[in-house]
Amino acid sequence: MNITIIGTGYVGLVTGACLADLGNKVTCADNDKTKIAALKKMIIPIYEPGLEDVVRRNAREKRLNFTSDVKEAIKKAEIIFIAVGTPSLDNGEADLTGVENVAKTIAQNMNGYKLIVEKSTVPVETGSWVEHTIRVNLPKSKKAKFKFDVASNPEFLREGQAINDFMNPDRIVIGVESETAKNLLLELYRPLNTTIIVTDIKSAEIIKHASNSFLAVKISFINAISRVCESTGADVVKVAEGMGLDKRIGRAFLDAGIGYGGSCFPKDLDAFITIAKKNGYDFQLLKATRDVNDSQKKLLVKKIKDALWLLKDKQIGVLGLSFKPNTDDLRSAPAIEIIKQLQAEGAKIKAFDPQSMDKAKNILPGVKLCKDVYETARNSDCLVIATEWNEFKKLDLRALKKIMLQPIIVDGRNIYDPKEMLNSGFRYIGIGRTLEK
């Protein structure tokens, strides 16, 4: 099929590359000429394992190309995916300016039947507004001549595992209002051989927000449980293991720590709270979820302060900056907020992340960015684990202890075994784990 993806961020670029890998002819369009020029040179603007290989392979086979001419990309496509950003406004609503602008551009460049697919995460009823916007902006000469459909096809891609998630999805959700749209999308995704949920557009839009909100609730629930574990002497890791073996609950997303971050959960939770309020429901469960998540970052700073007494002029090393491993994404990363809180108390910060150092330069003034773990730890009063990168789990503890000013590790991701750390001579402080010295 001839497909155009408008927007080349995380979702748009992965979607475009993977659809090309399924044999389609895909054009990724973006009005950011600098980004498109880099992509044409095979310079990938994000770190996502496996993405560069997929992009290079399909560009070489001429199934994938990039353009800043959005109008021309619209004209040559039968299916158009809208994958532009929908950032949060101050009131919690999603900013849909980009979606509206794309809808207007599609209307003005209609030259035949088009299936317009929402791929960006958008609030319920956005599909209706996209259809309305296209109809209003469609030139009179084209209104009777060209037909179009709008559909919703939310993404469920985890950063760091996005290629695998696209190619091996748990399910595919398509919200449609016509047989033509349904059949096109069923044919498009037929090679993936997975469960496809066909529903109306509004239900598909809510499925996305409801899914992300539920996962956020699950994370905040285990973080709340960690507080109870600390006050009673229980181990939250064992509690999560016992809970997770119940098939009705499952072990995924039951890892206590410093909370969720990234571009999806915080934004989608705020948006869903706002959507519910607009429709007459006060979603207190999601508000509590957000409050618990915010409090986890403050809790970690308190643990550091309790371990060091005063933070002023203390040297603190932070391992991990991205909001999760296997990505360079710093958007709403807990580590960033924690560092700012520590700096406000007068602490001196050193930091290392395997992938996000270039991005960190622009958003962490006053932080010394180090070349590796050991430079970060050298002469530090405390080492903080903020992202659970695999390489942090395999450190030379003996060497680490020798170079630190104080052998204190505050593990915000519970990646270490407390007894092993104690036996190695460290004072170990985790989340929901009371074994410390």
BAMIVO-556172 format. One record per residue (C-alpha): residue in one letter; x, y, z. Coordinates in steps of 0.02 Angstrom, whole numbers, plus 50000, padded with zeros to 5 digits. Layout:
AXYZ;...
% end
This chain:
M500005000050000;N500515018249978;I500645025550152;T501145042550220;I501625045450401;I501515063650454;G502695066450600;T504385057950624;G504515056950813;Y504625040650910;V502935034350852;G502975040650674;L504735034650633;V504505017350709;T502795015250627;G503425020750458;A504975009750463;C504004994450520;L502594996650393;A503914997750258;D504694981750326;L503014973250298;G503164977250113;N502244993850097;K502865009450011;V503015022350150;T503405040850150;C503825048850317;A503425067350308;D503875081150429;N503975100050411;D505595099850512;K506815101150366;T508345098450475;K507665081950542;I507185076050367;A508905080650298;A509705070250437;L508545055450406;K508965055750220;K510785053550274;M510245039150387;I510565049250545;I509255043050667;P508715056650790;I508245044750931;Y509035029651012;E507925014450989;P508714997050978;G508564989850803;L507765005250725;E509275010850624;D509434993650543;V507594993550493;V507685011250423;R509275007850324;R508624991350253;N506984998650192;A507755014650126;R508985003950028;E507544993749957;K506655010149914;R505125005850019;L505475020050141;N505855038050101;F505825054750192;T505175071750138;S504805088950207;D503515091550068;V501995086450171;K500765091750035;E501555080549904;A501645066050028;I499765067750059;K499365067449874;K500265051149838;A499575041149985;E497985031250006;I498235029250194;I498855043950297;F499395041650478;I499395056850590;A500845054550712;V501205072350768;G501515077350948;T500085080651069;P500965088651219;S500065093351379;L499375110851404;D499465119051575;N497685113451614;G498085095151577;E497245094551408;A498175087951256;D498735101451135;L497925095950971;T498535110650867;G499675099250766;V498275086950731;E497105100850674;N498435108250560;V498755091350480;A496885088850453;K496765105750366;T498265101750256;I497505084950207;A495865093450159;Q496745106250050;N497755092949958;M496435079549934;N496605071549762;G495675055049786;Y495045043449921;K496045044750082;L495985035050244;I496585046650382;V497175036950535;E497465044350708;K499095036850772;S499495050450897;T498745048251070;V497215059451069;P495695062051181;V494045053951141;E493035063251007;T494615069150916;G494135058050769;S492495067250752;W493405083950754;V494675077950625;E493255072850509;H492365089550539;T493965099450508;I494285090550343;R492495093050284;V492515111650328;N494195114550241;L493885103650089;P493755115049935;K491995115549863;S492605108549700;K493185092649789;K491755089549911;A490715079149793;K492185071949699;F493295064649836;K492805053649982;F493795050150140;D493695040550303;V494415043950475;A495005029750588;S495875027550754;N497345015650771;P498195019150938;E499995013850965;F500595002851108;L502465004351083;R503655003751230;E505215014251206;G506715002751206;Q505664988451136;A504664997451001;I505194986950850;N504754970750937;D503124978151002;F502614983250826;M503064966750746;N502414955750888;P500954965450964;D499814959151102;R498384966251001;I497994979150867;V496554991150896;I495664999350749;G494205011150770;V493225013450609;E491545019650545;S491525011650372;E491834994750291;T493105002450173;A494165008850318;K493994992450412;N494514981750264;L496004992750222;L496694991950399;L496354973350417;E497314970350257;L498724981850311;Y498994972450474;R498604954850410;P500474950050401;L500664952450590;N499504937750630;T498854944250796;T497184948350877;I496394963550796;I495044972750893;V493834981750778;T492774994850864;D492075012250842;I493265026950842;K492805033551015;S493075016651097;A494775014951014;E495285032251077;I494775027751255;I495655010751247;K497315019751228;H497065031651374;A496295018151482;S497745006151450;N499105018551494;S498145024951645;F497905007351712;L499775003751698;A500145020051788;V498935014851926;K499844998151941;I501525006751961;S500875018952091;F499995004852183;I501614995152210;N502495011352258;A501155014352389;I501384996352449;S503254999852464;R502885013052595;V501935000352698;C503354987852676;E504635000152740;S503615004052896;T503284985752935;G504944977652888;A504264968452736;D505164967252567;V504184974852422;V505104964052295;K504474948252379;V502734955752396;A502704959952210;E503284942352168;G501894934852272;M500594946252195;G501214943852018;L501004925052020;D499134927952027;K498624927051844;R497294940151875;I498644952551926;G500264948051835;R502044953051880;A502314966651747;F502324984651808;L502464979451991;D504224986352016;A504324998952157;G505485013652127;I505525032152093;G503975031951982;Y503535032251799;G504075045651676;G504255047651489;S503155055951361;C501625044651381;F501085040351557;P501165057851637;K500375066151485;D499045052851456;L498555052251640;D498315071151645;A497325070551483;F496185056451543;I495835065451708;T495345080751605;I494305070551483;A493355062551628;K493065079551711;K492375086751549;N491155072351542;G490575074251721;Y491675061751814;D492965066051947;F494285052551919;Q494995052652095;L495895036052070;L496975043651934;K497285059352036;A497915048452179;T498995038852056;R499805055152001;D500065060852181;V500925044552229;N502055045752077;D502555063652117;S502915058952298;Q504135045052250;K505405057552185;K505275067552346;L505465051452444;L507105047352358;V507805064752395;K507305062452578;K508195045552583;I509775053752515;K509625067952640;D509365055952785;A510925046252733;L512045061652715;W511275073252848;L511565089452750;L511565090152561;K512485106752540;D514165103852455;K513945084952458;Q514535076052300;I513155064752233;G513355053352084;V511805049051982;L511785033651872;G510455034551737;L509565049651665;S508335042751537;F506615038651604;K506905020151569;P508315009251500;N508635006651314;T508095024251266;D508865041551266;D507195049851307;L507315062451449;R505525068751440;S504775068651616;A506215057651673;P506175055851864;A508075057751870;I507975075451801;E506755081251935;I507755072552072;I509365081052015;K508525098052017;Q507875095052193;L509615089952250;Q510395105252169;A509125116352257;E509805109452422;G511585114052371;A512205096852319;K513535094752184;I512975082352051;K513925070851935;A512965059651816;F513135046251684;D511905038151564;P512365025851425;Q511355034751290;S510675051851338;M512235062051377;D512085073351223;K510295077851266;A510725080251449;K511975094051409;N510555105751363;I509425102651513;L510575099651661;P511605115351693;G512865113751833;V512935094651821;K514595086551780;L514245073551646;C515465058951663;K516175046351540;D515695030951641;V515045023951805;Y516715024451894;E517085042651854;T515345046551922;A515675036952082;R517425043552116;N517475054252274;S515565054052286;D514705054152455;C513275044252383;L512835034952223;V511025035652163;I510275022852042;A508955032151942;T508775021051787;E508915002151784;W510145000051640;N510804982151633;E512614987951640;F512294995651811;K511824978451877;K513564971351841;L514714983551928;D516364979252011;L515794982652189;R517524981052264;A518224994052145;L516705005152171;K516895005152360;K518735010052350;I518425025752248;M516895032552338;L517085045052480;Q515665036352572;P515065019052519;I513225023552512;I512065017652373;V510285023952360;D509455012052240;G507935020352164;R507585005252053;N507934990652173;I509164982752052;Y510334976052186;D510184962452317;P510254971152487;K511214957052572;E512534956752435;M512764975452449;L512934974452639;N514194960252624;S515174971052501;G515334984752631;F514004996852567;R512625005552658;Y511185000852545;I509535010252538;G508175004052422;I506315007152397;G505184996852509;R506664986852575;T507144989452756;L508804980152757;E510084994252770;K511594998252875;
% end
